[in-house]
Amino acid sequence: MLISEIMEALFKWSPINRENRSDIPVYGDVSRDVSKVAVCMIATPEVLRRAAAIGAEFLITHEPTLHNSITRYMDEETYNADPVYLAKRKLILELDIPVFRFHDHSHFTQVDKIHTGFVKKLGLKGEFDGMRTLTLSEEMTVDQIEQAISERLDLKHIRFVGQRNKVVRTISLCAGSWGEKCLYEQLNRPEIDLVICGEIVEWSICEYVRDSAQLGIDKSLFVLGHMSSERSGMEYVCEYINENIQGVTAYYIECGEVYQ
């Protein structure tokens, strides 16, 4: 199957509701015919090497591969001379595995595929609205939810801010990096007992929640880290490919937690 056909199949599965600004080939020829696909959260050097080791002919990633966002803070000449950029680009060229980013189509669509994968992996019983809100069938304590996250998502570095004795029924999911405005709005939805997020501005949102707890105002927040909060969503994308796109076999490659 052509790489371009795999991309179009994913776009059809998850049609975007805004301009596509991210979901483009990072490296390689999209007219290649492939049968073995690797899927990852982010294409670290270890992930790239493991994709090559299993004989993957194409790699689908969720986040940027060559630290493109850093270019906002430096001129092109400095970026092109950066040793990390040069070494990673050299590795990609040597391995010669086409890389494609699947990001905006996974989020900005009728059903957020990353949050769907997160809910599926977490395995909590309840009703998910397809975008952000998970309403549990039965109330759980903060400690019970933390244990479920730790065990089912295999996370060792979970951070919590708020009231530990809280009972939770309705959860807002903000996996990845949705920004201060979104997190503030979710924390202040009256029906929300707990927000689970990926990336955070610690000095603003975390301190806001800590103040709320010390003032007796009921707000609670789990911070999982960007990659840790979204990687189960890319496992879900991998499952979809295997179940619905004929002619290719997909393998999920774990990047692991960024913090040690």
N, C-alpha and C positions, 0 to 999 in steps of 0.2 A: 504494500500500500504506500502511496506517495505521502511524504511528510505533509505536504499542503492539504491532502485529503483528510489526514488525521486532525489537523488544525481546524479545518472547516467543520468536521464532525463535532468537535468540542464547541465551536461557536454556535452551531445549530442547537446543541443540547442546552447551552446556557447563553441565549442571546442578550447582548448588552443593552442597557437603557440609557447610555450616554456615549460620548465620543470615546473610541478606543485609543488610549494613550500609551498603553504598556504592552499589549499582547502581540508581540512581533518577534521574528527570528533574531536571536542574539548572535548566532554563528551558524554557518553552514548553508548548504543548498537544499531548499525545501522541495525540489523536484526529485530528491533521492527516493528510491523504493526501499522500504524497510519493513521488517517483520517483528523485531524485538525492540521494545521501548522501555526506557527507564523514566520513572517519575520521582521527583523529590521536592522538598520544601525550598531548599536553596542549594545551588550547585557549588558546594565547597570543593577544594582540591581533593579531599578524601572521597567525596561523593562522585566526582568526575572519574577518579581512578577506579572506584568500585563499579561504576557503570561500564567502563571499558573492560574490566575483568570479567563481567558476566556476558560480554559480547553485545551490549546495547548499541543499536545503530542510530538512536535518537534519544535526546534527553529533554523532558518537560519539567520546567522549574516554576516556582511561584514568585520568588523574589529576584531582584537584579543579580547578575552574575559578576559584573566587572565594576561594582561600586560606583555606578553612574551618578548617583545623587551627590557624591563628594565633589563632582566637577563644579557644583554651584559655589564652592568656596576656594577654587583655585583656577588659574588659567590653564588652557589646553596644553601648553608646553610642559608645565609642571606635572600635570596629570599623566601625560604620555611618557614621562621619565620616571614615574613612581615605580619603585622596585617590586611592590606587591602586584601592581597592575601588569607589569612586564612579565613577571614570573607566571602569573595565572594565565595570561594570554598565550604565553609560550606553551603551557601545559595543554590548553584547549586546542591549539594548532597541532600539537604532537599527537594527541589522542584522536583528533578529527571526528568528534561526535557532534553533529548538529544540535544546537541548543535553542529551545523556544520557551518564551515566558508566557504562562497562562495565569493572569492575575485579574485584570478588570472584569473579564467575562465571568470569572468565578464569584465575584462579589456583587457587581452592579447589574443584577438581573432579578427576575421575579422571585427566585429562591436563592439565597446565598449558599453556594455549594460548600464553602469553607466552614461556615457555622453548622451546616447540615452534617458534614463529616465529623465535626467536633461533638455534636449531640449524639450521633450514632456511636462513636468511639467511647464516649463517657458512659453510655448505657443507662442513664437515669430514666425512670419511668415518668412519663408526663406528656404534655402537648407542646409541640414546637411550632411557632407561627411561620417558620421558613425563613425568617430574616434575623430576628434578634431575641425574641422573648421565649423562654422555656418555663412553662408552668408545670410544676411537679404534681404527680398524682397524690403524693403524700408529703407532708412536711418533713424536712431533714434539718439536722443541726449543721452549723458551720463545720464542725469537726468531721462529721460524716461526709460532707461534700468534699472537704479537703482530702480525706482518705481515698475517696473514689477517684479524684483527679490524680492523686499520686500514683495509685495502683494501675488505673486503666490507661492513663496517658504516659505512665512511666516517667514521672517528673520528680526530681529530688530538690528542686530549688523554687518552691512556691512561697510567695509572700502574701501576707494578709494584713489588712488595715481595717479597724472597726471594732465591733462588739462580738467577742468570742461566744457569748451565750445566746446568740441570735438563733431564732428558728426561721427557716427559709422555705417559702412556697414558690415564689416567682423570681426568676433569674434573668438578667439582661446580659447578653453575650456581646463583647466588643473585642473579639480576637484580632490580633494584629495591632495596628496603630490607627485609631480613629480620631485622635486629637482631644484636646481639653474640652472643647465645646460639647462634643458628643458625650464624653464621659460625665460631664457636669449634668447634662440633660437627663441621662439615664439614671444617675444617682438620685435625681430629684423627681423621677416618676413615682407617684404615690403608691402604685401597686408593686414596685420593684423592691425586693428584700435584699438582693445581692447582685453586684456587678462583677463579672469575670472578664478581665481584659488581658491584653498581651503586653503592649508597650505603654509606658506611663511617663508623665512629667511629674517627677517625685515631689519637687518643692511646691507644686501647686495642688494637684488633685490628691495625692497621698496625704499631704498635710491638711487639706480640707476635710478629708474623711477622718483623720486622727483627731482634729478639733471637734468634729461632730460627735465622736465617741466620748470624748472627755467632757462634752457639754450635755451629754444625755440625749443627743439627737441620733435617730436610728438610721445609720448608713454603713454599708460594709462592702469591701472590695477585695477580690483576689487578683494578684498580678502574677501572671505565668511566664512572661517573656514573649517577645514577638514570635520567634520560631516555634516555641513550645505550644503556643496557643493555636497555631494555624496548621501545624504539620499533619494532624489527623484529617484535615480537610483535603490535603493532597493525597493521602491514602484513599480517601473516598473517590477522588478523580481517577486514581489508578484502578480501583474496583470497577468504576463505570466503563473505562476503556475495555477491560477484560470481558465485561458482560454485554457490551453493546456495539463495539467496533470490531467488525470481522476482519480477519487477516493479520492481526497483530496481537502480540502478547506483551503485557505491561508488567513491570517489576518495580515495586516501591523501594526506594533507597533512603534509609533514615539518616538524617544529618545530626541528630542528637541535640542536646541542650547546648546553648552557647556558653552558659556560665558553668564553671567548674568549682 
